[in-house]
Amino acid sequence: MSGQMLRAAVNHYLDQETPLSVDASEHRRPDLRRQGAGTSPVRLPMAYVLPLRWHSDTGLTELTGYLRWLAARVEVLVVDGSAPALFARHAEAWRGLVRHLPPDPALRGANGKVLGVLTGVAAARREHVVIADDDIRYDEAGLLAAHRLLDRVDLVRPQNYFAPLPWHAWWDTGRTLLNRALGTDYPGTLAVRRSTFLGMGGYDPDVLFENLELIRTVRAYGGTEAAPAWLYVRRLPPDAAHFRGQRVRQAYDDLAQPARLLTALAVLPALAAAVAARRPGPLLGAAAGVVALAEVGRRRAGGGAVFPAATALAAPIWLLERGVCGWLAVGQRLLFGGVPYAGTRIRHAAHTVRALQKHLR
C-alpha cells in the first residue's frame, strides 16, 4: 500500500459516523505495518516521549537507529534516568538527534517510568504526544493514525505485537489474544493530548500498572479514548531472563482488576479439582475453549497479519501461568505490602476511576 493510499485509508476511517470510544475501534482496518510507507518522511506536528533507565547499553545501536528514523518525522524527547556514565554515553550518541534530558528532580515517586513521562510531556512542544517504552517500534503509518485520532479523542491505545517471536514472546502473545477477544489489550505505548494530560495534573507515580493508571485518570477527568484494534505497533521481545523476572510483577497488575484477579485465582483450584476427580475431559475442553477464544482475538481486525496462527495455542499455557503467579502476587501484597520494584515496594497496581474522580475534584 502506498503512502497516499495509506493516508486515505486512515482518513476514511476517521470520516465514519462510528463514535471513537473504547469499543468503537474496528470500522476500518487499514494496513498500518509498513515502516516509511512513502518516498519521503512525513513530518508530523507531534512529540514522542521515551522514558528510559538502562543498566547496560547492549541495545544502544539499534535504538539509536530507531531514534534517527523517528527524529525525521516527529519531535523526540528521551527522558533518561540511567546512571551518570550511561547518561553521558547516551548524550554523546544522541547529540543533535533528540532532546535528551534527565527526569525532573523536583518530582517524587516510586515508578521511575512515570516520572520520565511526567517530565517529557511537560517539556514537549506539541499538543499530540506519543508515550512509548524503549522496546516500542512505530512505523510511519502508526504515527499518522495516532496523530489523526488525537484530533478527536484525548487518549489513543494502539495494539502491540511482538516481532520477532521467540518462545517467550509467543507465550505472552496468548495474553494479548485473550485481551483482544474480551475487549482491549494494554499496550506499552499510548498517545495523549498534552493539554488534557497537563489539565488533569498527570498521573500517580506510585503505582505499578502505570498505563492503566493513565487510562483511568483520563476517564476520571472526563476525557475520551480510542482503542483501534487495527492500529498495530511492533514491540521488540525482551530477553528470556527479563521475561521470567516479570511474571509475578505482571500478575500483580490484576490486583487493580478484580474480575481478572478472581479468574486467575480460580485456575489452580479448578485444575486441582479436575485432577482429583481423574476427569481429563473437562480440562481438555476448557483448554480448547481458551484456544478458541484466543483465536477470536487473533482474527479480530485483521490480526492474522501480525499474530501467527500458532499463537492462539499459547493462551492456555499463559492462563495456567497467571493462575500460579496470581496467588504469588496476592502473597506479595499480604505478606510484604507490595511487589518489589527498583529497590522499593509498590503497593498499588492502579487506582479505581471512582478514587481518581474524588482526587480530581
Secondary structure, 3 states (H helix, E strand, C coil): CCHHHHHHHHHHHHCCCCCCCCCCCCCCCCCCCCCCCCCCCCCCCEEEEEEECCCCCCCHHHHHHHHHHHHCCCEEEEEECCCHHHHHHHHHHHCCCCEEECCCCCCCCCCHHHHHHHHHHHHCCCCEEEEECCCEECCHHHHHHHHHHCCCCCEECCEEEECCCCHHHHHHHHHHHHHHHHCCCCCCEEEEEHHHHHHCCCCCCCECCHHHHHHHHHHHCCCCEECCCCCEEEECCCCHHHHHHCHHHHHHHHHHCHHHHHHHHHHHHHHHHHHHCCCHHHHHHHHHHHHHHHHHHHHHHHHHHCCCHHHHHHHHHHHHHHHHHHHHHHHHHHHHCCEEECCEEECECCCCHHHHHHHHC
